[in-house]
């Protein structure tokens, strides 16, 4: 963790600290429409490449997509999750992604609303939940949300870093997240039990099985 804490902030997103010459390639989790999800190129995230689609997740449960394969965490439960989102429902939390193990337990699940961000996660001692209130999300506006997990530290970035180069907030998990190498399943836009439907638009849902440095929090990435 020391390398992450003391890596100096620089412009751009070259991940040269610690010992990186380039940003690791992400896994694009949202590569094709799923059940009732459609592509759209007219209302996309700021700065998107021409023709890059957003995905409309409708209020018509079940409305979800499934990644090509469930994302795998790094060796120290590390990961970085980056997504552009645009909420259209302010009254209920919506699922960005959930991953379950072979026993049907939630390994991790991220839900977002205008009121709070919730991370459900599994540790060796059982299920845990972290709730971050007072989020700046509003409906009908694009935001970039980045979650960075290293061992038991969670950093949250919203629309890049703060003015001093730090995350929006950093929180402690109650243990490392426990992953499995096989028998897992994942879903985007809706929990695997059919609850907490996300309503709105998603774009560039990227997953890295490493905790990238704070430069990933910049909105230009």
Backbone torsions as a table, in degrees:
resi	resn	phi	psi	omega
1	UNK	NA	-25.5	-177.9
2	UNK	-59.4	-38.1	-179.1
3	UNK	-64.9	-33.5	178.5
4	UNK	-72.7	-39.8	-176.0
5	UNK	-69.0	-35.3	-171.7
6	UNK	-109.4	9.9	173.3
7	UNK	-71.2	121.4	-176.1
8	UNK	-67.2	142.4	179.0
9	UNK	-77.7	130.5	178.1
10	UNK	-131.2	161.3	175.0
11	UNK	-68.7	151.2	-179.7
12	UNK	86.5	-177.0	-172.6
13	UNK	-128.6	32.5	175.5
14	UNK	-76.2	118.6	-173.7
15	UNK	-88.3	60.1	-174.8
16	UNK	-86.7	0.7	176.1
17	UNK	-129.6	119.8	3.0
18	UNK	-94.2	127.1	170.7
19	UNK	54.5	37.3	175.4
20	UNK	-114.4	144.0	176.9
21	UNK	-104.7	-9.5	179.0
22	UNK	-161.5	160.1	175.7
23	UNK	-64.6	129.9	175.4
24	UNK	-58.6	147.8	-179.7
25	UNK	-70.3	132.2	178.7
26	UNK	-82.0	163.7	167.3
27	UNK	-94.4	122.0	178.1
28	UNK	-83.0	108.3	-174.7
29	UNK	-81.0	-20.6	-176.4
30	UNK	-115.5	82.1	-174.2
31	UNK	-103.8	-13.4	-177.9
32	UNK	-153.9	150.0	177.7
33	UNK	-62.0	150.7	175.8
34	UNK	-112.3	-150.1	-179.3
35	UNK	-65.7	111.4	176.6
36	UNK	72.6	1.1	177.1
37	UNK	-88.1	133.8	-178.5
38	UNK	-125.0	154.5	176.9
39	UNK	-86.5	151.3	177.3
40	UNK	-149.8	137.4	179.7
41	UNK	-114.1	6.6	-178.2
42	UNK	-92.6	-31.1	179.3
43	UNK	-123.2	92.5	-175.2
44	UNK	-124.0	172.2	-175.7
45	UNK	-67.4	153.9	179.5
46	UNK	-56.9	134.6	177.1
47	UNK	78.0	10.0	-179.2
48	UNK	-66.7	147.9	176.4
49	UNK	-65.4	144.0	178.1
50	UNK	-53.6	132.0	179.9
51	UNK	85.1	-6.5	178.2
52	UNK	-73.4	124.0	-172.0
53	UNK	-89.7	150.4	162.6
54	UNK	-97.2	162.7	-178.7
55	UNK	-116.9	122.4	-178.5
56	UNK	-88.9	120.2	176.9
57	UNK	-105.5	116.7	-169.0
58	UNK	-95.5	160.4	177.2
59	UNK	-82.7	67.8	-176.7
60	UNK	-147.9	71.6	-174.3
61	UNK	-63.2	138.8	0.3
62	UNK	-85.7	130.6	179.5
63	UNK	-130.2	107.6	-173.5
64	UNK	-159.2	170.0	172.3
65	UNK	-132.0	157.3	178.3
66	UNK	-118.8	128.3	177.0
67	UNK	-59.8	155.5	177.2
68	UNK	-53.9	-36.5	173.1
69	UNK	-152.2	149.5	-179.5
70	UNK	-61.0	137.7	-179.8
71	UNK	-67.5	141.5	179.8
72	UNK	-104.1	135.0	176.4
73	UNK	-75.1	161.4	177.8
74	UNK	-75.7	-179.8	-173.9
75	UNK	-65.0	-24.6	177.7
76	UNK	-110.3	31.7	-174.4
77	UNK	63.1	24.8	-179.0
78	UNK	-77.1	146.1	165.9
79	UNK	-168.7	161.3	171.4
80	UNK	-131.6	128.3	179.2
81	UNK	-119.5	126.0	-178.9
82	UNK	-125.9	134.1	179.5
83	UNK	-150.8	144.0	167.0
84	UNK	-97.0	133.4	-177.3
85	UNK	-139.4	152.4	176.9
86	UNK	-139.3	106.0	-176.9
87	UNK	-76.6	143.1	174.0
88	UNK	-122.3	-3.1	179.5
89	UNK	-128.7	116.5	-176.4
90	UNK	-94.2	-4.6	-170.4
91	UNK	-96.7	-7.7	-176.7
92	UNK	-150.4	152.5	177.0
93	UNK	-72.7	143.9	179.1
94	UNK	-119.8	141.7	-176.4
95	UNK	-81.5	125.5	169.6
96	UNK	-82.0	-53.2	178.9
97	UNK	-156.7	147.4	171.2
98	UNK	-135.3	143.0	172.5
99	UNK	-127.1	133.2	178.5
100	UNK	-119.3	156.2	174.9
101	UNK	-89.6	-176.5	-175.5
102	UNK	-66.8	-19.0	178.4
103	UNK	-91.1	3.2	-179.8
104	UNK	81.9	12.7	176.7
105	UNK	-87.1	143.7	178.8
106	UNK	-73.9	118.1	174.0
107	UNK	-75.8	-48.9	168.4
108	UNK	-157.1	148.8	177.8
109	UNK	-147.8	132.8	179.1
110	UNK	-114.1	122.2	174.6
111	UNK	-124.4	147.8	-174.3
112	UNK	-136.6	140.8	170.0
113	UNK	-142.3	-179.2	177.4
114	UNK	-70.3	-17.3	-177.2
115	UNK	-98.7	-30.2	-174.1
116	UNK	-160.0	161.3	172.4
117	UNK	-118.4	131.6	-176.7
118	UNK	-125.9	131.3	173.3
119	UNK	-117.3	111.3	170.4
120	UNK	-90.5	139.0	-177.5
121	UNK	-152.9	159.2	-176.9
122	UNK	-111.3	130.3	174.8
123	UNK	-116.4	175.4	179.3
124	UNK	-64.1	-19.2	179.3
125	UNK	-101.1	4.2	175.4
126	UNK	128.3	-173.9	-177.6
127	UNK	-75.4	142.3	179.4
128	UNK	-135.3	161.9	178.3
129	UNK	-141.7	135.2	175.9
130	UNK	-119.8	128.0	-178.7
131	UNK	-119.4	126.0	175.7
132	UNK	-109.9	112.3	179.9
133	UNK	-91.8	177.1	177.1
134	UNK	58.8	44.2	175.4
135	UNK	-78.0	152.3	-178.2
136	UNK	-86.3	9.4	-175.9
137	UNK	-69.1	139.4	169.8
138	UNK	-130.5	168.7	-179.2
139	UNK	-79.8	158.0	173.9
140	UNK	59.1	36.4	175.4
141	UNK	-145.2	138.4	179.3
142	UNK	-78.1	137.2	173.7
143	UNK	-132.9	147.0	168.3
144	UNK	-101.9	123.5	179.5
145	UNK	-114.9	128.0	177.9
146	UNK	-126.9	127.8	172.5
147	UNK	-109.8	131.5	-178.5
148	UNK	-126.6	116.8	-178.4
149	UNK	-116.9	127.7	173.4
150	UNK	-131.0	111.3	-176.3
151	UNK	55.8	-103.7	-178.7
152	UNK	-116.6	21.1	179.3
153	UNK	-112.6	128.1	178.1
154	UNK	-114.7	121.4	173.5
155	UNK	-110.3	137.0	-179.3
156	UNK	-116.8	128.1	176.1
157	UNK	-116.2	135.1	176.0
158	UNK	-127.1	116.6	-177.1
159	UNK	55.4	48.3	177.0
160	UNK	89.6	-170.4	178.4
161	UNK	-79.9	165.9	171.7
162	UNK	-71.7	176.0	-175.1
163	UNK	-61.6	-24.3	179.4
164	UNK	-96.1	11.0	176.9
165	UNK	83.3	9.1	-178.1
166	UNK	-99.1	167.2	176.2
167	UNK	-68.3	166.9	172.9
168	UNK	-60.8	-42.1	173.8
169	UNK	-160.0	155.9	174.7
170	UNK	-128.8	131.2	-173.7
171	UNK	-131.1	159.8	178.6
172	UNK	-99.1	131.4	170.7
173	UNK	-83.8	160.5	-178.8
174	UNK	-92.7	38.1	-179.3
175	UNK	135.8	160.9	177.2
176	UNK	-69.6	145.6	178.0
177	UNK	-71.9	133.5	-177.5
178	UNK	-96.6	114.7	-179.3
179	UNK	-102.9	169.5	173.6
180	UNK	-129.0	151.4	-176.4
181	UNK	-89.1	-14.1	-178.6
182	UNK	-151.5	163.1	176.5
183	UNK	74.3	14.4	-178.0
184	UNK	-94.5	164.1	176.7
185	UNK	-142.3	155.9	-179.5
186	UNK	-146.8	159.0	-177.7
187	UNK	-150.3	146.6	179.2
188	UNK	-115.1	133.4	175.0
189	UNK	92.4	-15.2	-177.1
190	UNK	-160.4	139.4	177.2
191	UNK	-68.0	158.8	-176.4
192	UNK	-67.6	-18.3	175.1
193	UNK	-90.4	6.2	175.5
194	UNK	87.0	11.1	-178.9
195	UNK	-108.1	171.5	173.8
196	UNK	55.0	62.1	178.4
197	UNK	-68.9	126.2	171.4
198	UNK	-78.0	140.0	176.4
199	UNK	-129.3	119.0	-178.8
200	UNK	150.0	-147.7	-178.1
201	UNK	-124.4	142.8	175.7
202	UNK	-127.3	146.8	177.4
203	UNK	-151.1	142.7	175.6
204	UNK	51.8	62.9	174.2
205	UNK	-86.0	97.9	-172.4
206	UNK	-111.2	141.5	-179.0
207	UNK	-128.1	131.4	174.5
208	UNK	-119.2	136.5	178.5
209	UNK	-92.2	35.1	171.7
210	UNK	-139.6	157.9	173.1
211	UNK	-90.5	104.9	-179.3
212	UNK	-73.1	162.3	179.0
213	UNK	-70.3	171.7	-174.9
214	UNK	-62.3	-14.7	-179.5
215	UNK	-65.8	-21.0	176.2
216	UNK	-64.0	-25.8	-178.0
217	UNK	-67.6	-11.3	179.5
218	UNK	-72.0	137.5	-173.0
219	UNK	-67.4	-8.9	-178.8
220	UNK	-81.9	-8.0	-175.6
221	UNK	-71.7	NA	NA
